[in-house]
Amino acid sequence: MSTVSAGRSAELFHEACLLIPGGVNSPVRAFRAVGGTPIFFERAEGAHLFDVDGKSYIDYVSSWGAIILGHADRRIHEAITQAALSGTSFGAPHEGEVRLAREVTRRMPGVERVRFVNSGTEAALAVLRVARAATGREKIIKFEGNYHGAVDALLAKAGSGVATFGLPDSAGVPPEAAAATLIARYNDAGHVQELLKANKGEVAAIIVEPVSGNMGLIPPDPGFLDALRHLADLHHVLLIVDEVMTGFRVSAGGACALYSLKPDLVMMGKVIGGGLPVGAYGGRQDLMDVVAPVGPVYQAGTLSGNPLAMAAGFAALSALDDGSYERLEGLGARLQAGLEEVILEVGIAAQVQRVGSMISVFIATEPVRDFASAQESDKAFFSKVFHAMLTRGVYLPPSALEAWFLNLAHTEAEIDRTVEAFAASLGEVMA
Ligand SMILES: *Cc1c(COP(=O)(O)O)cnc(C)c1O
């Protein structure tokens, strides 16, 4: 497989592998799914990444969705700098936490109380504890191919990072940690109903990615989310909506606002930190009141609510208005239309799937609706397209099973250049 990064990236990767497992601090970055050597970056600005060998790329990873304004946005930069001048951590309450909490509760439907943590993974850990404590039940229904962070109980059939490596489960997870996790097919409410009936009175919560973004981009079928809400009510089970990817991205109020879905508990991350490490969980007041110091569920963090992180998150959310989401939708639609035109011209069987600024291309004959159909897509072909795009200065997520993310710094001209690169890449791969 061709490797673009023969120079400094390759040197750094070699050294990194001697110091860090696989040379990376998060597995999908290692390019194992697409082959070749990962690229080391020096700098990012707007919609572009600049590697250590002096090459630039149009970026469609956007830090896995965390970057929405564009890289190195001045407003975020100023907020962080200003905060840093007043101290990097207090380990005590400060106004920045209240300001961000106000913005989050105002935007996200059903979030009456919010607790900040440092990652989506941490939010998942906490939210499960809350759901189990509030219901007095242990079992959790999760969907095949949905990812909720590297949490023991949820690393069953967990999508991209895990699925990419062909590990249905992670080693090192005690069987009892995942034993209470029931797996349902995505977009199949009937399967959820079966599981609820078979485990009557034992299920604490259903946890779902409202738009699935960790097995490529799979939108919810019409009625799927409503059916989950209905089933949760019927069986007195909590509905946990994982908005780590979709929150503040698919709309100001995330997927819950977009699909008029009423959650009991919500997980947040990525955009909420403006590129700094932030996660959050929240929901109905009566449920959140089980959390210490109000209630008996212990959850804590030395750096939770960190002043720099809160300032960055506040700056990001403050910069997003209705026009931002219209713009993201317009850019997404332009990219989708361009890619679909190329696909039609070339005559390849591929599906462009999109919700707002989240998009992916599956090499498949039918629309992809669940993990099984995502797995059946031609991942080897995607890997070739990935490298062909890379050569042409377009950085896609290094896996067929990841969503591409637009941000507000992408321009129409860059979208069009991307579509041209896609046409040339398909031509090269099919030659
Ligand atoms: C990224 C992600 C997580 C995990 O968040 P981290 O900050 O990486 O721990 C959880 N859920 C979803 C839907 C995600 O996309």
The ligand as an SDF file (V2000), in Angstrom:
LIG
                    3D

 15 15  0  0  0  0  0  0  0  0999 V2000
  -16.3310    9.5850   20.8360 C   0  0  0  0  0  0  0  0  0  0  0  0
  -17.5320    8.9500   21.4340 C   0  0  0  0  0  0  0  0  0  0  0  0
  -17.5670    8.5300   22.7690 C   0  0  0  0  0  0  0  0  0  0  0  0
  -16.3430    8.5300   23.6420 C   0  0  0  0  0  0  0  0  0  0  0  0
  -15.8720    9.8050   23.8780 O   0  0  0  0  0  0  0  0  0  0  0  0
  -14.3070    9.9940   24.3070 P   0  0  0  0  0  0  0  0  0  0  0  0
  -14.2100   11.4450   24.6140 O   0  0  0  0  0  0  0  0  0  0  0  0
  -13.5150    9.5430   23.1380 O   0  0  0  0  0  0  0  0  0  0  0  0
  -14.0930    9.1470   25.5060 O   0  0  0  0  0  0  0  0  0  0  0  0
  -18.7630    8.0820   23.2910 C   0  0  0  0  0  0  0  0  0  0  0  0
  -19.8700    8.0270   22.5320 N   0  0  0  0  0  0  0  0  0  0  0  0
  -19.8810    8.4020   21.2310 C   0  0  0  0  0  0  0  0  0  0  0  0
  -21.1410    8.3390   20.4540 C   0  0  0  0  0  0  0  0  0  0  0  0
  -18.7050    8.8450   20.6450 C   0  0  0  0  0  0  0  0  0  0  0  0
  -18.7190    9.1700   19.3520 O   0  0  0  0  0  0  0  0  0  0  0  0
  1  2  1  0
  2  3  1  0
  2 14  2  0
  3  4  1  0
  3 10  2  0
  4  5  1  0
  5  6  1  0
  6  7  2  0
  6  8  1  0
  6  9  1  0
 10 11  1  0
 11 12  2  0
 12 13  1  0
 12 14  1  0
 14 15  1  0
M  END
$$$$
